Amino acid sequence: MTTQPAHGGGDELAAEAATVAETRQALIDRTNRVFTPLAKSFIQNPDRGATDRRSSLATFVNNGDQRGLLAFLMTHTAISSGHKGWDTTLHLAVWARAFGTTQHATPASAKSAASKILSRLEERHLIERQQSGRPKRVKVTLLAPDGSGEPYTRPRGENSATRFIRLSHRFWTDGWDEELSLAATAMLLVALHEKPSFALATEHMPQWYGWSADTAERGLRELKDKNLLTVTQRSRTEPLSPTGRSIFNEYALRAPFDAATLNADTAAAGPRSRR
C-alpha cells in the first residue's frame, strides 16, 4: 500500500499574505489603546497672538497630499504609545501595506510609493528615517508634529502647546480612511481640535487653519452627509445687524468620533487602553 503524505502539495500549505487591514490592525493592537493621541499643534499653531495660525496639517491640505496625511496618522498610530520609545523599525514592504500603497500596485511600485511618502514626511520635519540592512528595513522616529524638527514628546494637557486630540482607531477599523476625502479628513481633525459643540466661521479658515473656506465647507458638508457631524442653526443678538441678530451653524461630531463613544470604547477595552 502506498503511504499518502500527511499534507498536500506546497501550494496547499501556503498562507494568504497579510492585507492592508490586517497589517494596520496588528500595529493598532500593539498600542493597547483605542485611540491615537495627536498634538493639537499639528492642526493649528497654539499661539493665539499669531496672525497666521496654520500648522503642518495645512501643508497636506494645500498640496492635495491625502496619501501623505494618512501615512502621517498611521505612523503616529503605530508609534505614539511610546511602549518602545518614539520610533519603530519595519520592513519597507510592511510600511507600504500600512500606508495602503500595495493596493493595485506591484510590490516594487508599492515600496517605491511608500519610500516617497516617507521622504515627504521627512522633508516636512515630521519624522526622521534611517534605512538598514537587506532586506531593507526602515526605522521611523517621530518628531514634533508642528514641523519644527524638535524631538517628539508625549502630548499632555497641562498647557496649550501640548494638548492633544484623540483620534479613534475606528478611523482605520471602520474604513473611514478610505471613505473620507482629504477635505473631510482635515475637517474631522479640526472638529476634534475644537470644543465638542463649536461654531466655525469658515471665512476665517485661511488665517486660523491655513486652507480655503471652500475646502472647509466641502469637508464639513461631507462629514454631515456621512452622518458623522450634526449641524444646528443658531441665532444670537447682533445690535449692529440690520435684523438685530445673526444666524450661525453649530457643529458636533457624532459616533464613532464623539467623546461619548470614545469614552465607552476606552472603558470597554480596560485599564491598559487609558494610558
URZIHU-V374155 format. One record per helix or strand of 2 or more residues. SS is the DSSP state (H for helix, E for strand). FROM is the first residue (numbers start at 1). LEN is the number of residues. Records with the same first field share a line. If there is no record, write none. Layout:
SS->FROM-LEN, FROM-LEN
This chain:
H->10-4, 20-10, 40-3, 56-7, 66-14, 92-8, 107-17, 170-4, 176-4, 182-12, 202-7, 213-13, 259-11, 271-4
E->35-5, 87-5, 127-6, 137-7, 164-5, 197-3, 229-9, 245-9
